Amino acid sequence: MNVPAIERRGGGHAAEADVLIVGGGPAGSVLAGLLAQQDIDTVVLDRATFPRPKPCGEYLNPGVVAVLDRLGLLGAVLRTEPARISGWKMMTGSGVTATGRYAPTAPHGLGIQRSAVDEALVCEAKRRGARVVERVKVHGLRVAPSGERHAVTVEAVNGQGRPVAWKARIVVGADGLRSVVARRLGLVRRRPGVRKVSLTCRLKGTGPPRGDGRLFLTGWGTVGLAPVHASEPLWNGTVVVYVDRGARDLVTDPLGWFLAALRQAPFRWDGDGPEVVGGPWASGPFDWALRDAVSDRVLLVGDAAGSFDPLTGQGMFQAFRSAELAAPIIVRAVRCGRSAAADLVDYRRALSRLLRPTRVLQRVIEAAVSRNWAREIAVTRLRAAEPFMDRLVQVVGDTLPVHSLVRPDALLSVLNRAAVQS
Ligand SMILES: Cc1cc2nc3c(=O)[nH]c(=O)nc-3n(C[C@H](O)[C@H](O)[C@H](O)COP(=O)(O)OP(=O)(O)OC[C@H]3O[C@@H](n4cnc5c(N)ncnc54)[C@H](O)[C@@H]3O)c2cc1C
């Protein structure tokens, strides 16, 4: 096998780091900052130049706000002037609407501009001492037998199209959906099952009241709308569609397709409707299931560690929390010089505890919204049982545990209210 030349930095030294992070999105940059703070020599490689667009609903749930606060990053995010989001409205094609609110005592959510927030997080990682190298696209990864100090080699192409290689003691895959790191190590369990794709646009216009996010749920998919600036009339519009239920024209005329989908949603706009000032940006499919988030000398964080569906808006929570969970385990591994899969197993356990209940709930929600009859019944019942709807929004807002939804009092509140209504 041909090994690409190792780029020489500073006129002679091989490019090496204790920890190499592939991907400088939220998961990668937050982890880089946490490691650099602990004096771990950390390098981030990203194929993009920041700021870069990222298809996203651009909503940070209250759980993320709490994590950002704990990690000392909330100030950097607030400087991008996000909108405050205090709950979500779900609307169906037949006109049923259910609204859930965050607890007044918990943090609210934020509508953000991803490109600005991601850039702020990369700057913060640099400020804390991490090295960030942009325009480097990673395509290969080799793990040498133990004994070698910098045992993992990452192969990439730089901005000038030249092959480069970096060596590290530990590599972290933070390279999002379709992670190259996960694929090269054979960690992907199967190809995506739920076949959906998405289009996202930045909109400008005077629209519905700005305090809530909105989700229009239909047979062919979902239209999400959220404000993304504290004072300017800027919005995120995201359409997620089942590939086999009407995505055919999406490739030939994405903007026309997006606008047609947006017009179907019952969002009230002044005048002729919003102006599209950014996008459309496409993404998908989403349902990437992994065998493991840990391998010898390698960990996966954020979307690279697995994703299900963007509907509940919990991806950023997974990104920040997985980085927070991985950091102390990586610091320990680097300091002890032990980074075999068995030495990283605490991360696998912690991540599994974090994600397993969330995935179960996300599958239940997907099962309900993807069927016309189930969606109508579910939203009608949620409308009737306001406290349960609030609790659901708080659970997917990552401020309450999933099991709080199956407490007898919570379930009874849905059944009783539904009975009273009928
Ligand atoms: C349509 C849509 C809507 C969403 N809405 C929400 C929402 O409202 N709220 C929410 O919390 N989550 C949402 N998500 C999920 C959220 O966007 C992701 O969970 C989050 O971006 C994950 O962060 P990350 O750092 O793991 O990956 P990313 O943000 O994807 O970052 C990965 C980085 O890796 C880099 N990279 C990739 N491959 C390579 C390579 N080969 N070499 C070098 N660099 C590479 C990329 O350039 C990128 O900068 C949504 C997702 C989609 C698709």
The ligand as a MOL file (V3000), in Angstrom:
LIG
                    3D

  0  0  0     0  0            999 V3000
M  V30 BEGIN CTAB
M  V30 COUNTS 53 58 0 0 0
M  V30 BEGIN ATOM
M  V30 1 C -31.4590 18.9250 8.4920 0
M  V30 2 C -30.8520 18.8510 9.8620 0
M  V30 3 C -31.4130 19.5820 10.8850 0
M  V30 4 C -30.8690 19.4940 12.1690 0
M  V30 5 N -31.3790 20.2610 13.1520 0
M  V30 6 C -30.8550 20.2360 14.3900 0
M  V30 7 C -31.3170 21.1110 15.4050 0
M  V30 8 O -32.1680 21.9740 15.1780 0
M  V30 9 N -30.7790 20.9980 16.6530 0
M  V30 10 C -29.7980 20.0740 16.9150 0
M  V30 11 O -29.3710 19.9850 18.0650 0
M  V30 12 N -29.2980 19.2730 15.9590 0
M  V30 13 C -29.7870 19.3430 14.6930 0
M  V30 14 N -29.2580 18.5830 13.7030 0
M  V30 15 C -28.1200 17.7130 14.0200 0
M  V30 16 C -26.8390 18.5340 14.1410 0
M  V30 17 O -26.6630 19.3450 12.9990 0
M  V30 18 C -25.6640 17.5870 14.2850 0
M  V30 19 O -25.9670 16.6440 15.2900 0
M  V30 20 C -24.3760 18.3100 14.6740 0
M  V30 21 O -23.9640 19.1700 13.6380 0
M  V30 22 C -23.2860 17.2990 14.9780 0
M  V30 23 O -22.0930 17.9620 15.2110 0
M  V30 24 P -20.7070 17.2480 14.8550 0
M  V30 25 O -19.6360 18.1540 15.3430 0
M  V30 26 O -20.7440 15.8440 15.3240 0
M  V30 27 O -20.6920 17.1480 13.2570 0
M  V30 28 P -20.7050 18.2980 12.1480 0
M  V30 29 O -21.3440 19.5150 12.6620 0
M  V30 30 O -21.2700 17.6580 10.9310 0
M  V30 31 O -19.1790 18.6190 11.9140 0
M  V30 32 C -18.3480 17.7030 11.2680 0
M  V30 33 C -17.1280 18.4450 10.7350 0
M  V30 34 O -16.2580 17.4770 10.1670 0
M  V30 35 C -15.7280 17.9730 8.9560 0
M  V30 36 N -15.4080 16.8140 8.1190 0
M  V30 37 C -16.2510 15.8850 7.6330 0
M  V30 38 N -15.6080 14.9640 6.9330 0
M  V30 39 C -14.3030 15.3200 6.9630 0
M  V30 40 C -13.1260 14.7550 6.4050 0
M  V30 41 N -13.1500 13.6550 5.6560 0
M  V30 42 N -11.9400 15.3650 6.6520 0
M  V30 43 C -11.8840 16.4910 7.4000 0
M  V30 44 N -12.9780 17.0760 7.9420 0
M  V30 45 C -14.1630 16.4840 7.7370 0
M  V30 46 C -16.8430 18.8440 8.3750 0
M  V30 47 O -16.3260 19.8450 7.5120 0
M  V30 48 C -17.4570 19.4410 9.6390 0
M  V30 49 O -16.9050 20.7120 9.9530 0
M  V30 50 C -29.7630 18.6490 12.4110 0
M  V30 51 C -29.1960 17.9260 11.3650 0
M  V30 52 C -29.7230 18.0260 10.0950 0
M  V30 53 C -29.0760 17.2780 8.9780 0
M  V30 END ATOM
M  V30 BEGIN BOND
M  V30 1 1 1 2
M  V30 2 1 2 3
M  V30 3 2 2 52
M  V30 4 2 3 4
M  V30 5 1 4 5
M  V30 6 1 4 50
M  V30 7 2 5 6
M  V30 8 1 6 7
M  V30 9 1 6 13
M  V30 10 2 7 8
M  V30 11 1 7 9
M  V30 12 1 9 10
M  V30 13 2 10 11
M  V30 14 1 10 12
M  V30 15 2 12 13
M  V30 16 1 13 14
M  V30 17 1 14 15
M  V30 18 1 14 50
M  V30 19 1 15 16
M  V30 20 1 16 17
M  V30 21 1 16 18
M  V30 22 1 18 19
M  V30 23 1 18 20
M  V30 24 1 20 21
M  V30 25 1 20 22
M  V30 26 1 22 23
M  V30 27 1 23 24
M  V30 28 2 24 25
M  V30 29 1 24 26
M  V30 30 1 24 27
M  V30 31 1 27 28
M  V30 32 2 28 29
M  V30 33 1 28 30
M  V30 34 1 28 31
M  V30 35 1 31 32
M  V30 36 1 32 33
M  V30 37 1 33 34
M  V30 38 1 33 48
M  V30 39 1 34 35
M  V30 40 1 35 36
M  V30 41 1 35 46
M  V30 42 1 36 37
M  V30 43 1 36 45
M  V30 44 2 37 38
M  V30 45 1 38 39
M  V30 46 1 39 40
M  V30 47 2 39 45
M  V30 48 1 40 41
M  V30 49 2 40 42
M  V30 50 1 42 43
M  V30 51 2 43 44
M  V30 52 1 44 45
M  V30 53 1 46 47
M  V30 54 1 46 48
M  V30 55 1 48 49
M  V30 56 2 50 51
M  V30 57 1 51 52
M  V30 58 1 52 53
M  V30 END BOND
M  V30 END CTAB
M  END
